[in-house]
Every structure is written in C-alpha cells, then in structure tokens.
Amino acid sequence: MNRVAVVTGIIVVVIVGAYLIVTLTGNTEEALELNVAGGACTIVTNTTDKDVSVKKNKKVTWAVKNSCTTEQTVMLGNFRTVQTSTRTTCTDPTENTSWPFKEEDQNNRSVTVPSGDTKDIVLKEAKNASEAALTYYFDICVGGVKKDPRLVIEP
C-alpha cells in the first residue's frame, strides 16, 4: 500500500512538472499533416488546428508530417494583420506589416519533407509590443495550395 502511494506521488509530480514547464516556457508546437486528398498532396490537418497561439518572445514549431507519396516542400509566408491577401505564393515573408519573429527566421520559413518523414519549421522570438494579443494571418503553401490559418501572439 505504501509503495503504491509513493509511485502515485511520483507520477503526479512528473505530470505537474511537465505541465508547468510547458506553461512557463510559452513555446508552442503544432502538427501540420500532409496527405493525398482529391488526388493531390494537400494539408489535411483540421482547419481550426492550423491556428496558432504563442506567448511573446517564445517560439512556434510546426512539425510537418508528410504522408504523401512524394517529397513535399512546405513554406509559410505573407504574414499580415488583415485576413485577405493579394499574394498567390508564399515567397514573401510579410504583406504590409513587419516580420513578427526573429529577423533571421525570415529565411527559415520552409522545409522539404521526404515521404513518410516529419521535419520542423521553427520561428523564434514572437514579437508583441502591445498589452493586447496581436493576430496575424499567414499562408501555408504546398505545391501551389495556399491555406489561411492565424497566429496570435499573446502579451
């Protein structure tokens, strides 16, 4: 009986510790899954799961899992403060706004993922000089397919 209590206590401490580390660090990790849909490789992640929230000065990691039959390049681009975009590709990091992450990460917005593999896109030091949350819209491009998730940087 005493041994069960000790093991239970250790498990509770580990779970609470892991939760606190994630909460206090403020970093965010999101999954982005590619698969064949309608005959083409596309993003199959649920629409609401593509929206991202991150704490100010923290990083966002998109874990891109490629379940398509061929290698795919995924690029993030056109970060902007309005929902609509006039851009048809993701080659520009921003659209009519300043870059909301570490400046050097403007060149780290894409990843080429072999079939059956997972690779990360990591953007660091989310910027927010405001006391309120900032919302950015951005595009994810895969083989010409563009999606419009949101990024919220919390104060």
Z-matrix of the N, CA and C atoms (Angstrom, degrees):
N
C 1 1.448
C 2 1.525 1 110.30
N 3 1.330 2 116.85 1 -44.47
C 4 1.457 3 122.40 2 -179.92
C 5 1.528 4 111.01 3 -63.76
N 6 1.312 5 115.54 4 -38.65
C 7 1.464 6 121.32 5 -179.71
C 8 1.530 7 111.24 6 -65.66
N 9 1.339 8 118.20 7 -39.54
C 10 1.460 9 123.41 8 178.26
C 11 1.532 10 109.60 9 -63.31
N 12 1.315 11 117.48 10 -40.97
C 13 1.465 12 121.32 11 179.42
C 14 1.528 13 110.90 12 -64.30
N 15 1.321 14 116.76 13 -40.61
C 16 1.465 15 120.74 14 179.54
C 17 1.523 16 110.23 15 -65.58
N 18 1.335 17 117.48 16 -46.44
C 19 1.464 18 121.57 17 179.48
C 20 1.525 19 110.11 18 -62.58
N 21 1.315 20 117.96 19 -43.64
C 22 1.459 21 122.19 20 178.05
C 23 1.526 22 110.30 21 -61.23
N 24 1.310 23 116.92 22 -43.16
C 25 1.463 24 121.44 23 178.29
C 26 1.516 25 111.83 24 -61.18
N 27 1.323 26 117.12 25 -42.26
C 28 1.462 27 121.31 26 179.01
C 29 1.526 28 110.24 27 -64.29
N 30 1.314 29 117.21 28 -43.29
C 31 1.464 30 121.34 29 179.36
C 32 1.529 31 110.33 30 -61.55
N 33 1.319 32 117.16 31 -43.72
C 34 1.465 33 121.08 32 179.35
C 35 1.528 34 110.47 33 -62.43
N 36 1.317 35 117.92 34 -43.10
C 37 1.464 36 121.83 35 179.38
C 38 1.529 37 110.58 36 -62.71
N 39 1.325 38 117.48 37 -42.63
C 40 1.461 39 121.27 38 179.38
C 41 1.528 40 110.66 39 -63.26
N 42 1.320 41 117.61 40 -45.25
C 43 1.465 42 121.51 41 -179.55
C 44 1.526 43 110.50 42 -64.23
N 45 1.317 44 117.51 43 -46.84
C 46 1.470 45 120.70 44 179.43
C 47 1.530 46 110.30 45 -63.59
N 48 1.325 47 117.45 46 -40.99
C 49 1.464 48 121.20 47 178.36
C 50 1.514 49 111.85 48 -61.75
N 51 1.328 50 116.80 49 -44.77
C 52 1.473 51 120.58 50 178.88
C 53 1.525 52 110.69 51 -62.90
N 54 1.321 53 116.70 52 -41.99
C 55 1.461 54 120.71 53 178.68
C 56 1.533 55 110.79 54 -62.14
N 57 1.312 56 117.48 55 -44.67
C 58 1.463 57 121.38 56 -179.77
C 59 1.523 58 111.79 57 -64.84
N 60 1.311 59 117.70 58 -39.70
C 61 1.469 60 120.64 59 178.72
C 62 1.520 61 110.18 60 -61.79
N 63 1.326 62 116.86 61 -46.27
C 64 1.461 63 120.56 62 179.49
C 65 1.523 64 110.25 63 -64.50
N 66 1.329 65 117.38 64 -44.70
C 67 1.457 66 121.32 65 -178.53
C 68 1.522 67 111.44 66 -65.43
N 69 1.311 68 117.83 67 -44.39
C 70 1.459 69 120.94 68 -176.42
C 71 1.526 70 112.77 69 -74.46
N 72 1.309 71 117.81 70 -30.17
C 73 1.457 72 118.51 71 -179.64
C 74 1.514 73 111.02 72 -73.72
N 75 1.330 74 118.98 73 -35.06
C 76 1.458 75 121.96 74 177.94
C 77 1.517 76 114.45 75 75.38
N 78 1.328 77 117.10 76 0.31
C 79 1.456 78 119.77 77 176.80
C 80 1.523 79 109.29 78 -71.60
N 81 1.319 80 115.83 79 153.37
C 82 1.461 81 120.93 80 -177.53
C 83 1.516 82 109.60 81 -126.03
N 84 1.319 83 116.66 82 138.68
C 85 1.463 84 121.27 83 172.86
C 86 1.517 85 108.19 84 -125.55
N 87 1.316 86 115.16 85 128.67
C 88 1.455 87 121.83 86 -179.83
C 89 1.522 88 109.61 87 -123.66
N 90 1.320 89 115.83 88 143.09
C 91 1.464 90 121.11 89 176.80
C 92 1.524 91 109.01 90 -93.09
N 93 1.310 92 115.75 91 139.33
C 94 1.454 93 122.37 92 176.31
C 95 1.524 94 106.21 93 -131.00
N 96 1.322 95 116.73 94 112.14
C 97 1.463 96 119.77 95 -174.77
C 98 1.522 97 111.79 96 -107.05
N 99 1.319 98 114.44 97 133.85
C 100 1.460 99 122.03 98 175.97
C 101 1.525 100 108.66 99 -106.93
N 102 1.338 101 115.63 100 138.79
C 103 1.457 102 120.24 101 175.87
C 104 1.522 103 107.87 102 -158.64
N 105 1.309 104 116.19 103 168.95
C 106 1.460 105 120.79 104 179.20
C 107 1.525 106 108.61 105 -80.03
N 108 1.327 107 114.57 106 126.24
C 109 1.468 108 121.51 107 176.14
C 110 1.516 109 107.06 108 -141.87
N 111 1.316 110 117.38 109 127.79
C 112 1.459 111 120.73 110 -178.62
C 113 1.520 112 113.09 111 64.28
N 114 1.338 113 116.61 112 27.22
C 115 1.452 114 121.22 113 177.36
C 116 1.520 115 115.36 114 86.13
N 117 1.343 116 117.65 115 -0.79
C 118 1.468 117 120.41 116 -179.38
C 119 1.524 118 110.22 117 -131.24
N 120 1.324 119 116.25 118 151.83
C 121 1.457 120 120.84 119 175.27
C 122 1.523 121 107.80 120 -73.01
N 123 1.303 122 116.54 121 125.40
C 124 1.454 123 121.35 122 -176.93
C 125 1.525 124 110.06 123 -147.18
N 126 1.312 125 117.07 124 174.85
C 127 1.462 126 122.56 125 177.19
C 128 1.522 127 107.20 126 -81.19
N 129 1.326 128 116.84 127 121.66
C 130 1.458 129 120.77 128 -179.35
C 131 1.526 130 112.19 129 -107.35
N 132 1.315 131 117.48 130 1.87
C 133 1.457 132 121.18 131 176.24
C 134 1.524 133 108.25 132 -61.31
N 135 1.328 134 116.64 133 138.56
C 136 1.460 135 122.31 134 178.33
C 137 1.526 136 109.76 135 -51.84
N 138 1.319 137 117.76 136 139.36
C 139 1.465 138 122.92 137 -176.35
C 140 1.524 139 112.54 138 -52.92
N 141 1.320 140 118.17 139 -46.99
C 142 1.469 141 120.11 140 -178.26
C 143 1.518 142 112.16 141 -69.85
N 144 1.324 143 118.19 142 -23.19
C 145 1.468 144 121.30 143 179.42
C 146 1.525 145 112.58 144 -77.93
N 147 1.327 146 117.79 145 -8.04
C 148 1.465 147 120.24 146 177.97
C 149 1.526 148 111.64 147 -86.81
N 150 1.341 149 118.05 148 -15.10
C 151 1.459 150 120.95 149 175.19
C 152 1.524 151 108.65 150 -73.17
N 153 1.329 152 116.80 151 143.56
C 154 1.461 153 122.52 152 -171.86
C 155 1.520 154 109.82 153 -129.47
N 156 1.332 155 117.63 154 139.62
C 157 1.461 156 123.04 155 169.86
C 158 1.512 157 107.77 156 -123.06
N 159 1.337 158 115.61 157 139.78
C 160 1.460 159 121.00 158 -179.31
C 161 1.523 160 108.50 159 -144.99
N 162 1.297 161 117.62 160 149.21
C 163 1.466 162 122.48 161 175.57
C 164 1.519 163 109.82 162 -76.63
N 165 1.326 164 115.82 163 150.79
C 166 1.463 165 122.19 164 176.39
C 167 1.525 166 109.97 165 -55.12
N 168 1.338 167 115.96 166 139.58
C 169 1.470 168 124.90 167 178.63
C 170 1.533 169 113.86 168 68.98
N 171 1.307 170 118.23 169 11.40
C 172 1.462 171 122.31 170 179.03
C 173 1.525 172 109.65 171 -107.47
N 174 1.327 173 116.22 172 179.46
C 175 1.469 174 119.86 173 -176.21
C 176 1.519 175 111.96 174 -115.49
N 177 1.329 176 113.72 175 156.22
C 178 1.459 177 122.04 176 174.21
C 179 1.515 178 107.50 177 -116.57
N 180 1.321 179 116.13 178 131.69
C 181 1.458 180 122.01 179 175.53
C 182 1.523 181 107.95 180 -118.11
N 183 1.324 182 115.47 181 122.42
C 184 1.464 183 120.89 182 172.45
C 185 1.522 184 106.68 183 -99.43
N 186 1.320 185 117.70 184 114.85
C 187 1.465 186 122.67 185 176.36
C 188 1.527 187 106.75 186 -89.16
N 189 1.329 188 116.41 187 105.67
C 190 1.463 189 122.10 188 -175.51
C 191 1.521 190 108.85 189 -93.48
N 192 1.332 191 115.39 190 113.11
C 193 1.465 192 121.77 191 179.05
C 194 1.526 193 108.65 192 -102.73
N 195 1.322 194 115.95 193 121.62
C 196 1.458 195 121.13 194 -178.24
C 197 1.531 196 110.44 195 -101.27
N 198 1.327 197 115.43 196 104.74
C 199 1.467 198 120.67 197 175.92
C 200 1.529 199 111.29 198 -100.94
N 201 1.324 200 116.97 199 11.20
C 202 1.466 201 121.41 200 175.63
C 203 1.527 202 108.95 201 -78.06
N 204 1.314 203 115.84 202 169.62
C 205 1.469 204 120.32 203 -175.99
C 206 1.522 205 113.30 204 -82.49
N 207 1.336 206 118.16 205 -11.96
C 208 1.462 207 121.59 206 -179.06
C 209 1.529 208 110.68 207 -129.36
N 210 1.318 209 115.26 208 161.86
C 211 1.466 210 122.25 209 175.79
C 212 1.530 211 109.66 210 -58.86
N 213 1.340 212 116.78 211 140.74
C 214 1.463 213 120.81 212 -178.70
C 215 1.527 214 110.63 213 -132.01
N 216 1.336 215 116.23 214 142.13
C 217 1.457 216 121.12 215 173.40
C 218 1.520 217 108.56 216 -105.01
N 219 1.327 218 114.93 217 126.97
C 220 1.459 219 122.19 218 179.76
C 221 1.519 220 107.37 219 -112.77
N 222 1.325 221 117.02 220 132.37
C 223 1.461 222 121.60 221 -179.98
C 224 1.524 223 110.27 222 -132.28
N 225 1.340 224 115.19 223 137.01
C 226 1.457 225 121.83 224 172.47
C 227 1.524 226 107.56 225 -98.10
N 228 1.320 227 117.83 226 142.96
C 229 1.455 228 119.45 227 179.19
C 230 1.510 229 112.82 228 -167.86
N 231 1.329 230 114.78 229 178.59
C 232 1.463 231 122.54 230 176.65
C 233 1.526 232 112.99 231 57.67
N 234 1.331 233 118.11 232 40.99
C 235 1.457 234 120.61 233 175.16
C 236 1.521 235 107.40 234 -61.90
N 237 1.332 236 116.27 235 129.76
C 238 1.458 237 121.48 236 -174.34
C 239 1.525 238 109.54 237 -153.67
N 240 1.333 239 116.15 238 167.21
C 241 1.466 240 120.43 239 -179.00
C 242 1.523 241 112.41 240 -100.69
N 243 1.318 242 118.01 241 -2.72
C 244 1.467 243 121.90 242 175.59
C 245 1.524 244 108.58 243 -113.99
N 246 1.315 245 115.86 244 150.47
C 247 1.463 246 118.89 245 -173.60
C 248 1.520 247 113.62 246 -69.09
N 249 1.312 248 118.04 247 -41.56
C 250 1.460 249 119.82 248 -176.49
C 251 1.518 250 111.15 249 -82.13
N 252 1.318 251 114.47 250 148.93
C 253 1.460 252 121.41 251 179.90
C 254 1.518 253 109.56 252 -131.33
N 255 1.322 254 115.18 253 145.51
C 256 1.457 255 119.77 254 176.36
C 257 1.520 256 111.17 255 -94.59
N 258 1.315 257 117.51 256 -5.05
C 259 1.469 258 122.47 257 -176.33
C 260 1.524 259 110.95 258 -81.70
N 261 1.314 260 115.40 259 146.83
C 262 1.464 261 120.32 260 178.51
C 263 1.525 262 111.88 261 -109.65
N 264 1.342 263 117.40 262 -7.63
C 265 1.466 264 122.08 263 176.60
C 266 1.524 265 108.57 264 -130.30
N 267 1.312 266 116.05 265 177.65
C 268 1.468 267 121.52 266 179.49
C 269 1.524 268 112.22 267 -109.65
N 270 1.322 269 117.59 268 20.92
C 271 1.462 270 119.94 269 -174.21
C 272 1.531 271 113.06 270 -69.50
N 273 1.327 272 118.50 271 -26.04
C 274 1.467 273 120.95 272 177.86
C 275 1.528 274 109.88 273 -91.78
N 276 1.334 275 117.14 274 136.34
C 277 1.465 276 118.51 275 179.88
C 278 1.526 277 112.79 276 -68.46
N 279 1.348 278 117.47 277 -35.03
C 280 1.463 279 120.33 278 -177.17
C 281 1.519 280 110.50 279 -134.05
N 282 1.325 281 114.13 280 166.28
C 283 1.455 282 121.54 281 174.39
C 284 1.526 283 107.86 282 -137.72
N 285 1.330 284 116.27 283 105.83
C 286 1.471 285 123.36 284 177.20
C 287 1.530 286 114.08 285 59.60
N 288 1.314 287 117.62 286 33.84
C 289 1.463 288 122.02 287 175.21
C 290 1.517 289 108.62 288 -157.10
N 291 1.316 290 116.87 289 172.66
C 292 1.468 291 119.77 290 177.03
C 293 1.528 292 109.66 291 -88.45
N 294 1.317 293 116.00 292 157.33
C 295 1.464 294 123.33 293 -178.83
C 296 1.534 295 109.03 294 -66.05
N 297 1.342 296 118.96 295 125.37
C 298 1.467 297 121.34 296 -174.29
C 299 1.534 298 115.61 297 -87.65
N 300 1.326 299 118.04 298 13.02
C 301 1.466 300 121.47 299 179.75
C 302 1.522 301 109.75 300 -132.84
N 303 1.316 302 116.21 301 -175.27
C 304 1.459 303 122.69 302 175.99
C 305 1.532 304 108.49 303 -54.84
N 306 1.328 305 116.72 304 131.95
C 307 1.470 306 121.61 305 -174.48
C 308 1.535 307 113.04 306 -52.21
N 309 1.329 308 117.21 307 -42.77
C 310 1.461 309 120.90 308 -177.32
C 311 1.530 310 112.49 309 -62.70
N 312 1.337 311 116.51 310 -22.89
C 313 1.464 312 119.82 311 -177.09
C 314 1.528 313 113.60 312 -76.09
N 315 1.338 314 117.74 313 -4.95
C 316 1.466 315 119.28 314 174.42
C 317 1.525 316 110.53 315 -60.28
N 318 1.336 317 116.44 316 -25.97
C 319 1.463 318 121.13 317 179.23
C 320 1.530 319 112.94 318 -94.17
N 321 1.323 320 117.56 319 4.05
C 322 1.470 321 121.96 320 -178.56
C 323 1.524 322 111.57 321 -115.92
N 324 1.323 323 116.83 322 32.27
C 325 1.460 324 121.09 323 -173.52
C 326 1.518 325 114.06 324 -91.98
N 327 1.320 326 117.52 325 1.28
C 328 1.466 327 118.32 326 -177.87
C 329 1.524 328 110.78 327 -134.71
N 330 1.330 329 112.98 328 159.50
C 331 1.460 330 120.11 329 178.06
C 332 1.529 331 107.80 330 -149.42
N 333 1.337 332 115.35 331 141.55
C 334 1.460 333 120.99 332 174.37
C 335 1.523 334 106.94 333 -104.48
N 336 1.334 335 115.25 334 122.59
C 337 1.460 336 121.38 335 -173.07
C 338 1.525 337 109.77 336 -116.22
N 339 1.341 338 117.18 337 118.58
C 340 1.467 339 119.46 338 175.71
C 341 1.535 340 111.08 339 -63.08
N 342 1.308 341 116.03 340 156.20
C 343 1.458 342 121.25 341 176.94
C 344 1.525 343 109.95 342 -56.56
N 345 1.335 344 117.02 343 133.01
C 346 1.461 345 122.33 344 178.09
C 347 1.514 346 114.39 345 80.14
N 348 1.326 347 117.83 346 7.78
C 349 1.471 348 121.42 347 -176.34
C 350 1.535 349 109.90 348 -116.91
N 351 1.331 350 115.78 349 169.39
C 352 1.461 351 123.09 350 175.23
C 353 1.516 352 108.28 351 -130.65
N 354 1.327 353 117.11 352 132.14
C 355 1.466 354 122.91 353 176.26
C 356 1.520 355 108.36 354 -134.94
N 357 1.340 356 116.35 355 157.78
C 358 1.456 357 121.70 356 -174.65
C 359 1.520 358 113.55 357 -107.24
N 360 1.334 359 114.36 358 146.14
C 361 1.459 360 122.80 359 164.30
C 362 1.523 361 104.53 360 -110.60
N 363 1.338 362 117.06 361 122.88
C 364 1.471 363 121.35 362 -177.05
C 365 1.527 364 108.86 363 -121.56
N 366 1.330 365 115.66 364 123.11
C 367 1.464 366 122.27 365 175.11
C 368 1.528 367 107.44 366 -117.86
N 369 1.344 368 116.23 367 127.14
C 370 1.466 369 121.80 368 -171.18
C 371 1.522 370 112.65 369 -109.32
N 372 1.337 371 114.49 370 161.24
C 373 1.467 372 124.62 371 172.30
C 374 1.526 373 112.93 372 57.35
N 375 1.339 374 116.60 373 59.28
C 376 1.462 375 121.42 374 177.72
C 377 1.529 376 109.73 375 -55.75
N 378 1.336 377 116.10 376 129.87
C 379 1.468 378 121.49 377 -174.37
C 380 1.522 379 111.32 378 -97.50
N 381 1.340 380 115.47 379 135.94
C 382 1.458 381 121.97 380 174.53
C 383 1.522 382 108.17 381 -159.22
N 384 1.332 383 117.54 382 103.53
C 385 1.462 384 122.24 383 179.22
C 386 1.525 385 111.39 384 -88.18
N 387 1.311 386 117.03 385 -2.10
C 388 1.456 387 123.06 386 -176.19
C 389 1.529 388 111.09 387 -90.45
N 390 1.320 389 115.81 388 163.41
C 391 1.468 390 121.96 389 173.63
C 392 1.528 391 110.41 390 -86.47
N 393 1.317 392 117.03 391 -10.18
C 394 1.467 393 122.36 392 -179.55
C 395 1.527 394 109.13 393 -111.28
N 396 1.308 395 114.49 394 163.96
C 397 1.464 396 119.48 395 177.34
C 398 1.527 397 110.03 396 -67.82
N 399 1.320 398 116.40 397 141.12
C 400 1.458 399 122.64 398 174.96
C 401 1.526 400 108.29 399 -103.88
N 402 1.310 401 117.18 400 136.43
C 403 1.458 402 120.97 401 177.98
C 404 1.517 403 109.27 402 -112.87
N 405 1.320 404 114.93 403 128.07
C 406 1.458 405 122.47 404 175.26
C 407 1.521 406 108.00 405 -118.07
N 408 1.312 407 115.32 406 144.44
C 409 1.454 408 121.64 407 170.90
C 410 1.520 409 105.91 408 -105.09
N 411 1.306 410 116.77 409 151.25
C 412 1.461 411 120.23 410 179.41
C 413 1.509 412 108.83 411 -153.92
N 414 1.305 413 115.62 412 166.84
C 415 1.459 414 120.70 413 -179.24
C 416 1.521 415 109.62 414 -112.67
N 417 1.316 416 114.45 415 148.50
C 418 1.460 417 121.98 416 170.77
C 419 1.523 418 105.40 417 -117.57
N 420 1.314 419 115.82 418 123.84
C 421 1.459 420 119.98 419 -178.92
C 422 1.528 421 110.74 420 -112.30
N 423 1.329 422 115.35 421 132.58
C 424 1.457 423 123.35 422 174.69
C 425 1.517 424 106.69 423 -138.52
N 426 1.309 425 116.12 424 112.27
C 427 1.460 426 119.74 425 177.65
C 428 1.514 427 114.18 426 51.02
N 429 1.329 428 117.27 427 40.00
C 430 1.461 429 120.91 428 178.54
C 431 1.516 430 114.68 429 90.15
N 432 1.328 431 118.05 430 -9.04
C 433 1.463 432 121.32 431 179.35
C 434 1.525 433 108.21 432 -89.52
N 435 1.334 434 116.57 433 126.21
C 436 1.461 435 121.89 434 -177.57
C 437 1.517 436 109.98 435 -114.13
N 438 1.333 437 116.82 436 133.08
C 439 1.467 438 122.95 437 177.87
C 440 1.515 439 108.84 438 -118.93
N 441 1.334 440 118.74 439 162.39
C 442 1.459 441 122.05 440 -175.41
C 443 1.532 442 112.92 441 -128.35
N 444 1.321 443 118.29 442 72.22
C 445 1.468 444 119.98 443 174.10
C 446 1.522 445 110.79 444 -79.70
N 447 1.339 446 117.16 445 178.97
C 448 1.464 447 122.30 446 178.68
C 449 1.522 448 110.46 447 -120.64
N 450 1.325 449 115.23 448 155.82
C 451 1.452 450 123.70 449 173.59
C 452 1.512 451 107.26 450 -124.27
N 453 1.333 452 118.90 451 125.54
C 454 1.454 453 123.52 452 176.43
C 455 1.512 454 108.00 453 -114.00
N 456 1.341 455 117.15 454 123.82
C 457 1.463 456 121.31 455 176.60
C 458 1.518 457 106.99 456 -104.43
N 459 1.308 458 115.60 457 112.06
C 460 1.453 459 121.49 458 -176.58
C 461 1.526 460 111.13 459 -79.39
N 462 1.345 461 116.69 460 149.39
C 463 1.475 462 119.31 461 -179.94
C 464 1.512 463 112.86 462 -66.28
